[in-house]
Amino acid sequence: MASIRLSDAVNRLKGTFLESPGTKLTADQASKLCGFDLLECGRLLELLRESGFLVARPDGSFVRAS
């Protein structure tokens, strides 16, 4: 992710959840959709969870917090 700033990557992933209400993605799905590798995408999803933007579900997917 050296070529893309962290804030840009977070905003890009956030946009995915904002554009389509009800989006439910695993780290693998988000990685393929956004073009980040799996490890990086997992970290980004965790950052968004820690910030309160996303909620982690028991099945390993993430959804936008309401």
ChimeraX attribute file (.defattr): number of C-alpha atoms within 10 A of each C-alpha:
attribute: neighborCount
match mode: 1-to-1
recipient: residues
	/A:1	10
	/A:2	5
	/A:3	5
	/A:4	8
	/A:5	10
	/A:6	12
	/A:7	10
	/A:8	10
	/A:9	17
	/A:10	16
	/A:11	13
	/A:12	13
	/A:13	21
	/A:14	17
	/A:15	11
	/A:16	15
	/A:17	19
	/A:18	12
	/A:19	9
	/A:20	9
	/A:21	10
	/A:22	11
	/A:23	13
	/A:24	18
	/A:25	20
	/A:26	18
	/A:27	22
	/A:28	15
	/A:29	14
	/A:30	22
	/A:31	20
	/A:32	12
	/A:33	12
	/A:34	13
	/A:35	11
	/A:36	18
	/A:37	14
	/A:38	16
	/A:39	11
	/A:40	14
	/A:41	24
	/A:42	17
	/A:43	13
	/A:44	23
	/A:45	26
	/A:46	18
	/A:47	14
	/A:48	21
	/A:49	17
	/A:50	12
	/A:51	10
	/A:52	12
	/A:53	17
	/A:54	21
	/A:55	19
	/A:56	19
	/A:57	12
	/A:58	7
	/A:59	7
	/A:60	10
	/A:61	18
	/A:62	23
	/A:63	19
	/A:64	19
	/A:65	13
	/A:66	7
